[in-house]
Amino acid sequence: MFCNELIMHEQEPSSPAGTTTSSTVVTRILTVSRDQLHALKRLCGGASTFCAVAALVWRCVCVARPGLHPDSTTRINFPVDIRRRLTPPLQDRYFGNGVVNVFATAAVKDVVSQTLASVAGRVKAAADRVDDELLRSAVDYFEETAKQGVRRRAEDRGNLPETELRMNSWFRIPVQDADFGWGQPRAMTRAEAVRGGWVYLLAASADGSARVLISLEAATHHKFQHAVADLTETWMLYS
């Protein structure tokens, strides 16, 4: 499932002032075929593509990091489209930003031991909490912090803690249609230095397959691949 020829980055991660790191961060692409994706979604109780893949990645990263205490809290952070969640909903011609970041949390032991359907359910529940009342409260909060001149801390721009993942979906962006005279693109990544713990869900081709671009420490990546391979044998029984 991993395309080793599509190792996008391999470098020492940048660290905020006052911190040190010794781990090389590697970005690789995991390819999930259409049949594998359908089987994974069935294993997750009919979850959406995003929720199913998020559950898979969250589980396997927790397995790949044996240093995590079973009782520690892990979370996966992701943006939610709010255009249809406001009352009244934003109009179709609205072209500005329309997302908020939410996160699902759980004990490491639960993410590792519970069914993938349960883990996917946690992701869905976090998204489902976003309603008009919560969004308007968030707007008030953002306006207040803007008045106070609050800025992101330097450590928020480096690698994430081992207990945290951030996942974005670019699944519906028509990347494969981009042809500048050299044929279809082999892969797409964000034009930014590698940061450990970041994940992107991309469409692989028009056949319904998907690619998961994930940045992790080199040692963790190796264990992550094995965790995915072990789970693949389970979920393909549902194909």
Phi and psi in degrees as a GROMACS rama.xvg file:
@    title "Ramachandran Plot"
@    xaxis  label "Phi"
@    yaxis  label "Psi"
@TYPE xy
-81.8009  135.564  PHE-2
-97.2165  95.3715  CYS-3
-64.7803  -24.8118  ASN-4
-73.7966  -10.0668  GLU-5
-108.295  48.7495  LEU-6
-81.9765  106.226  ILE-7
-75.3856  -40.3237  MET-8
-145.268  149.523  HIS-9
-152.543  108.077  GLU-10
-159.686  166.128  GLN-11
-74.7243  127.468  GLU-12
-71.1005  148.389  PRO-13
-76.1103  146.352  SER-14
-123.491  143.077  SER-15
-62.3412  158.634  PRO-16
-57.5744  137.443  ALA-17
90.8045  -0.745839  GLY-18
-124.385  160.384  THR-19
-130.725  158.473  THR-20
-150.333  147.233  THR-21
-122.606  5.00213  SER-22
-99.6026  132.618  SER-23
-78.9283  130.014  THR-24
-94.3662  129.887  VAL-25
-119.516  137.096  VAL-26
-110.916  119.907  THR-27
-126.007  165.418  ARG-28
-114.918  125.388  ILE-29
-98.0624  123.521  LEU-30
-100.203  128.082  THR-31
-115.842  116.296  VAL-32
-68.1264  166.395  SER-33
-59.45  -44.407  ARG-34
-65.0088  -41.3751  ASP-35
-63.6446  -40.1167  GLN-36
-65.7664  -43.3222  LEU-37
-62.6869  -41.5406  HIS-38
-65.9367  -40.0121  ALA-39
-63.0006  -42  LEU-40
-65.8986  -37.0582  LYS-41
-66.5159  -40.4601  ARG-42
-61.9979  -29.1021  LEU-43
-91.7273  20.1955  CYS-44
72.9386  30.5018  GLY-45
80.8843  23.129  GLY-46
-65.8863  162.836  ALA-47
-67.4959  165.703  SER-48
-56.9099  -45.6482  THR-49
-63.2049  -48.6454  PHE-50
-62.8354  -39.5065  CYS-51
-66.9196  -46.438  ALA-52
-68.2066  -38.3328  VAL-53
-61.0628  -41.2192  ALA-54
-62.7763  -42.9197  ALA-55
-61.262  -49.2552  LEU-56
-65.4674  -45.0576  VAL-57
-59.3439  -48.1148  TRP-58
-59.0071  -50.8748  ARG-59
-69.2672  -32.7522  CYS-60
-68.0009  -40.7779  VAL-61
-63.1894  -39.0253  CYS-62
-66.1402  -37.7426  VAL-63
-75.0088  -11.3021  ALA-64
-114.104  78.8994  ARG-65
-64.7261  -14.5615  PRO-66
-74.4153  -10.949  GLY-67
-70.2729  131.714  LEU-68
-71.4642  135.078  HIS-69
-55.4457  -30.5876  PRO-70
-91.8296  -3.17958  ASP-71
-71.8306  155.767  SER-72
-91.6528  128.29  THR-73
-114.033  152.833  THR-74
-144.802  152.834  ARG-75
-121.36  124.345  ILE-76
-104.436  136.566  ASN-77
-155.443  153.224  PHE-78
-83.4905  148.46  PRO-79
-122.883  132.034  VAL-80
-71.2474  124.382  ASP-81
-104.307  3.38558  ILE-82
-58.7655  -34.3638  ARG-83
-103.604  5.09777  ARG-84
-99.6338  -13.078  ARG-85
-83.0438  156.474  LEU-86
-122.689  112.045  THR-87
-72.8436  160.911  PRO-88
-68.3973  155.745  PRO-89
-64.7491  144.666  LEU-90
-71.9787  155.717  GLN-91
-60.2526  -29.0373  ASP-92
-81.3754  -3.72558  ARG-93
-65.751  127.096  TYR-94
-116.904  6.60929  PHE-95
-87.8393  -175.084  GLY-96
-65.3111  141.945  ASN-97
-146.081  50.4997  GLY-98
-136.768  153.68  VAL-99
-131.921  151.433  VAL-100
-90.7397  132.97  ASN-101
-128.465  171.028  VAL-102
-147.198  147.558  PHE-103
-104.129  140.26  ALA-104
-126.068  155.527  THR-105
-168.593  162.926  ALA-106
-72.1201  144.798  ALA-107
-54.4775  -42.712  VAL-108
-62.1915  -31.3653  LYS-109
-74.1236  -40.7396  ASP-110
-63.3228  -35.7975  VAL-111
-78.3961  -36.7553  VAL-112
-100.498  -27.0182  SER-113
-74.6051  165.978  GLN-114
-65.8868  155.522  THR-115
-62.1485  -30.7297  LEU-116
-61.9785  -39.6368  ALA-117
-66.672  -41.9809  SER-118
-65.6316  -43.1059  VAL-119
-62.2619  -35.2895  ALA-120
-63.6721  -34.545  GLY-121
-64.8663  -40.3493  ARG-122
-65.13  -45.4951  VAL-123
-63.0606  -40.9469  LYS-124
-62.524  -37.4263  ALA-125
-63.7881  -40.7273  ALA-126
-69.7088  -38.1409  ALA-127
-68.3166  -19.6814  ASP-128
-70.9206  -15.4568  ARG-129
-79.0745  106.677  VAL-130
-131.162  -176.092  ASP-131
-60.1471  -43.1317  ASP-132
-63.0882  -46.0757  GLU-133
-64.0568  -40.3447  LEU-134
-65.7154  -41.0812  LEU-135
-69.1571  -32.959  ARG-136
-65.6115  -38.9905  SER-137
-65.2927  -39.9126  ALA-138
-60.731  -43.9866  VAL-139
-59.767  -41.7434  ASP-140
-65.1047  -45.2429  TYR-141
-63.2298  -39.6469  PHE-142
-64.936  -39.4235  GLU-143
-67.7371  -44.3366  GLU-144
-66.6361  -32.455  THR-145
-65.1259  -38.8476  ALA-146
-63.4847  -33.665  LYS-147
-83.1312  -3.36903  GLN-148
69.7288  30.0497  GLY-149
-71.4231  131.44  VAL-150
-120.137  160.107  ARG-151
-65.6899  138.355  ARG-152
-71.3317  155.014  ARG-153
-59.1082  -37.5094  ALA-154
-68.7845  -17.2814  GLU-155
-74.8807  -9.38277  ASP-156
-106.458  4.76688  ARG-157
-105.418  -154.046  GLY-158
-65.1969  149.014  ASN-159
-82.6632  156.919  LEU-160
-59.0401  155.733  PRO-161
-62.2377  -21.496  GLU-162
-85.4147  0.0441156  THR-163
-126.296  144.106  GLU-164
-129.6  150.962  LEU-165
-127.625  126.58  ARG-166
-127.487  131.942  MET-167
-120.382  146.665  ASN-168
-107.16  117.727  SER-169
-111.797  26.452  TRP-170
-62.9482  -32.5702  PHE-171
-96.6034  2.72861  ARG-172
-78.5745  124.8  ILE-173
-75.3448  63.4424  PRO-174
-63.2105  -39.0269  VAL-175
-66.7182  -13.8457  GLN-176
-83.771  -9.82873  ASP-177
-76.3863  114.816  ALA-178
-136.467  111.658  ASP-179
-102.382  24.512  PHE-180
103.176  -3.17826  GLY-181
-113.212  11.3684  TRP-182
91.6368  -175.664  GLY-183
-68.7608  148.608  GLN-184
-67.8821  145.336  PRO-185
-75.8529  -35.6253  ARG-186
-165.407  166.288  ALA-187
-135.451  141.941  MET-188
-142.732  166.877  THR-189
-79.3026  145.838  ARG-190
-84.2437  71.3779  ALA-191
-154.581  154.32  GLU-192
-59.4539  151.436  ALA-193
-63.5161  138.439  VAL-194
-133.538  122.974  ARG-195
-64.9294  138.562  GLY-196
97.6919  3.04181  GLY-197
-101.269  139.685  TRP-198
-134.622  140.079  VAL-199
-131.98  131.244  TYR-200
-96.9921  120.242  LEU-201
-123.242  151.129  LEU-202
-78.0028  132.676  ALA-203
-83.7649  -43.1651  ALA-204
-164.291  -178.575  SER-205
-72.7475  -6.34082  ALA-206
-83.7044  2.30069  ASP-207
93.8348  3.07298  GLY-208
-78.8066  169.454  SER-209
-135.964  157.493  ALA-210
-124.788  140.949  ARG-211
-116.822  111.383  VAL-212
-92.1363  118.772  LEU-213
-134.966  133.797  ILE-214
-107.774  121.138  SER-215
-143.48  165.683  LEU-216
-62.1101  146.977  GLU-217
-54.9802  -45.8931  ALA-218
-64.5478  -39.4554  ALA-219
-67.3005  -37.8559  THR-220
-58.6703  -42.2514  HIS-221
-60.654  -45.2275  HIS-222
-69.8059  -33.9181  LYS-223
-62.2685  -42.9005  PHE-224
-60.8566  -40.837  GLN-225
-66.3834  -39.0374  HIS-226
-64.0705  -41.006  ALA-227
-64.3928  -42.8079  VAL-228
-61.5294  -40.7624  ALA-229
-63.8497  -41.3264  ASP-230
-71.7002  -30.9673  LEU-231
-58.1307  -40.4029  THR-232
-61.2186  -32.518  GLU-233
-75.1637  -51.0835  THR-234
-73.9496  -23.7356  TRP-235
-71.2303  -11.5076  MET-236
-66.488  -16.8039  LEU-237
-94.3839  1.74696  TYR-238
